Amino acid sequence: MTANASPEEGPGEGPEEGSPAARARPWVIKIGGSLSDWHRLGTWLDLIARPGHRHPLVIVPGGGPFADAVRDAQDNWRFDDRLAHRMALLAMEQFGLMLHGICPALQTAATPERLRSLIRARMPVVWLPSAMALDQPEIAESWEVTSDSLAAWLAVELDAAALVLVKSGPCPCAATDAAALARDGLVDAAFPLWRARFAGESWCIHRDDHALMEEALAGRGSPGCPLLRSPEVEARPGVRA
């Protein structure tokens, strides 16, 4: 399913920035579940749903309170991580459906065919992850993999131009590597591996920086602080995160 570089392209190289092919590659935007009860969540969704962006946009929903309910249930009943992983994917879908409910202009997609069709049509879409991410051998079924890593995984699958993590917590003020963010608890433990496998650009942006994101979507800057590949992480295909 992952799009690969053509024989003429070097590792990690793709269409030239600004070309029609580059503009057709989506941006994957992870909306953290911590924004679920934030009064300005609708402002972000309206921005993403607005027509005329340089790139097609795909939202990866966090788990938010729905994932918290899964954690609480597992703590109480001690069922295994495989089941908790399946439930957490459904928690992301619940939040994704909520985002669609808040902003119906956002489409939803559960299958790669529908997702790619909406991207080609340049329609903003919320990804519902279960059908695509469940039982993928490279995705570990544990709490070390959250919507951060799943957003990076999807960015790899779609050969996205960029990955943006919208966070409620403090983002670094300057470029930093993904492993440093994982050590600080700002992304999950598996994210550095997936960032290493993703050839596009990646940023972290605070939820208050809506105007910065608006400028970036218009091609007038970059959103937030760059998340660099971690030098100690080797991007190997087929490695379980």
Secondary structure, 3 states (H helix, E strand, C coil): CCCCCCCCCCCCCCCCCCCHHHHHCCEEEEECHHHCCCCCHHHHHHHHHCCCCCCCEEEEECCHHHHHHHHHHHHHHCCCHHHHHHHHHHHHHHHHHHHHHHCCCCEEECCHHHHHHHHHCCCCEEECCHHHHCCCCCCCCCCCCCHHHHHHHHHHHCCCCEEEEEECCCCCCCCEEHHHHHHCCCCCCCHHHHHHHCCCEEEEEECCCHHHHHHHHCCCCCCCEEEECCCCCCCCCCCCC
